[in-house]
Amino acid sequence: MSELIDSFITYETTKDEKLAPMTIRAILIGMRSYLAYYDIDIIPSKFKRIVKVPKIGKEDEESIDVEDVRKILLS
């Protein structure tokens, strides 16, 4: 089952219209919940070893400068 989930993630990250990492994580949570509902157990250590989940990148925060303040006030 883990191989199937891993191939799904690989497909979603390599196609032209890529899904965001947060979307893929949400889908994984839904899949695991669905499988748990039907009593299909997934061993977390084996799942983490087989399934490679894309990392969520953080954007650096930038402060606004004087020009941005002027544009906001003039709008």
PyMOL commands that set and color helices and strands:
alter all, ss='L'
color gray80, all
select helices_A, chain A and resi 2-14+21-37+44-50+66-74
alter helices_A, ss='H'
color red, helices_A
deselect
rebuild
show_as cartoon
